[in-house]
Amino acid sequence: MRVHKFRLYPSKKAEQNMRNTLDLCRQTYNILLGELNGQKEIDKSQIQGIIPDMKICDSRFNQLYSKTMQYECYRLFSNLSALAQTKKHNRKVGSLRFKGKGWFKTFTYNQSGFKLINNGKRCQTLHLSKIGDIPIRCHRNIKGKIKQVTIKHEQSGKWFASIAEETENIKQIRTIKNVVGIDLGLIDIVYDSDNNKIANPRHLKQYAERLAFINKKFSKKYKGSNNRNKWRIKLARQYEKLANTRDDFLHKTSRYYVDNYDAIGFEDMHISNMVKGYFSKSILDASWGKLRRYMTYKAESAGKLCIPVNYKGTSQRCSDCQEIVTKEIWQRVHQCPFCGINIPRDYNSAIEIRNLAIKKIRQELPESTLVEMEDYKPKSWCLSMNQETISSTAEAVRL
C-alpha cells in the first residue's frame, strides 16, 4: 500500500462544499460520541446503526456521502482504542472530548465515492461524490487500484488529497554487493563509510528571523479580527515552507543512498530519549528519525535493505583494531594509540556501523547472497589530517 499526496485547486463553490463537509463530519463525530457516552456497554454496531437515522432527522447530513459518515464512526473507535493503549502504559488519560468549530481538518472517502480522471496531463481531475470535480496536480501516475482518498485542509489555506494506492509486494534482492554505514550527526548530518559527508543545512536557523518577525506581528493583532487571520495564514505558510525545504533535503539524501547501495546500515537510536537534553532543538531540526523512515520505505520499495544496528560503542570503538578509545563529545578526531589510525570520529563510527551491518546480514539473512568483500580499510591512514577535517574540528570546539 502506497500513499501519494497531491495538491488540490478547488473552485470557490467546491471549496465551500468541502468546508461544509468538514463541519458536518465534526457534527457527526460529536453525535456519535454523545451516543457512546450514553451506553453502559460499548456496542459499535448500535452506534453505527444510528447514522441512517441522522439523515432522516436532519436533512443537512444528506450532503455527506454515506462512506464518509461511516468513517467518522471508525475514527471515534480508533481514538478510543488509542486512549486504551495509552492507559496500558501507565499514563494518565482522560475521556474523549467533543470537537469545537474549526477543529476538524480531514475527511475521508473509503472504498468508493471518488474517481481520478486521468487526461494524460499533469493537472488531472478528482471527482468526489456530493462535492464535484476538483483539479488536482499529480506529479506521478497512479498505476494500482485506489482504495482510499483523504482530503486535508492545511493551516495555510491549501487543500491536499492523500490517495492510498494498492500495490504488489516487491521481493527483496538476494545479491548484496554494496553496503554502506551511515553515522548521523549535527555538524555533518550524514557521514558514511565511503568518506562522504553532507553538512547540516540547519533549516530552522535559516528561517528563524523571518518566523520571529511574523510571529511578533501576529501576536499584536486583535483576536477574531480579519487582520489577525491574515497574519495567521502568513505564519502558517512560513512554517509550511520550512517543512517543505527540510523534507526536500531529506528525500534527496535518502534517494541517493537507496539508488547507490544495496544495503544501508544506520544506528538504532532512541531519538525520543535524546531530545530531552541540551541539543534537543538541533536534533529535532536535523530530523534523524524522518531521514531513517524515508530511507526505510524507499529501500523496501526498491527491494533493498535498511539495517538498524546497536549504536552503543560505535564512536568509542576503533573500526580497525576493535580497541576502545575513549573520547569526549567535543573530540572530533579518532586517534588510536594501538594501531595508529588517525581519521575523523564520525568516519570511524560509520565504518564500524558498516561492519556491524555486514555481520548482521550474515547472521539474520543467511539465504541472501552477500558478495564477499575485502576487509574494509579507511582511506586515510596518514597521521596528519586534511584541512577540511581541521576546520570541522575547530567548529566543534567552538560549539
C-alpha positions, 0 to 999 in steps of 0.5 A: 500500500502506497500513499501519494499526496497531491495538491488540490485547486478547488473552485470557490463553490467546491471549496465551500462544499468541502468546508461544509463537509468538514463541519458536518463530519465534526457534527457527526463525530460529536453525535456519535460520541454523545451516543457512546457516552450514553451506553453502559456497554460499548456496542459499535454496531448500535452506534453505527446503526444510528447514522441512517437515522441522522439523515432522516432527522436532519436533512443537512447530513444528506450532503455527506456521502454515506462512506464518509459518515461511516468513517467518522464512526471508525475514527471515534473507535480508533481514538478510543482504542488509542486512549486504551493503549495509552492507559496500558502504559501507565499514563494518565488519560482522560475521556474523549472530548467533543470537537469545537468549530474549526477543529476538524481538518480531514475527511475521508472517502473509503472504498468508493465515492471518488474517481481520478480522471486521468487526461494524460496531463499533469493537472488531472481531475478528482471527482468526489461524490456530493462535492464535484470535480476538483483539479488536482496536480499529480506529479506521478501516475497512479498505476494500482487500484485506489482504495482510499482518498483523504482530503486535508485542509492545511493551516495555510489555506491549501487543500491536499488529497492523500490517495492510498494506492494498492500495490504488489509486494516487491521481493527483496534482492538476494545479491548484496554487493554494496553496503554502506554505514551511515553515522548521523550527526549535527555538524555533518548530518550524514557521514558514511563509510565511503568518506562522504559527508553532507553538512547540516543545512540547519533549516530552522536557523535559516528561517528563524528571523523571518518566523520571529518577525511574523510571529511578533506581528501576529501576536499584536493583532486583535483576536477574531479580527480579519487582520489577525487571520491574515497574519495567521495564514502568513505564519502558517505558510512560513512554517509550511515552507520550512517543512517543505525545504527540510523534507526536500533535503531529506528525500534527496539524501535518502534517494541517493543512498537507496539508488547507490547501495544495496544495503544501508546500515544506520544506528538504532537510536532512541531519538525520543530519549535524546531530545530531552537534553541540551541539543534537543532543538538541533536534533529535532531540526536535523530530523534523524528519525524522518531521514531513517523512515524515508530511507526505510520505505524507499529501500523496501520499495526498491527491494533493498535493505535498511539495517538498524544496528546497536549504536552503543560503542560505535564512536568509542570503538576503533573500526580497525583494531576493535580497541576502545578509545575513549573520547569526549563529545567535543573530540572530533578526531579518532586517534588510536594509540594501538594501531595508529589510525588517525581519521575523523570520529564520525568516519570511524563510527560509520565504518564500524556501523558498516561492519556491524551491518555486514555481520548482521546480514550474515547472521539474520539473512543467511539465504541472501547472497552477500558478495564477499568483500575485502576487509574494509580499510579507511582511506586515510591512514596518514597521521596528519589530517586534511584541512577540511577535517581541521576546520570541522574540528575547530567548529566543534570546539567552538560549539 
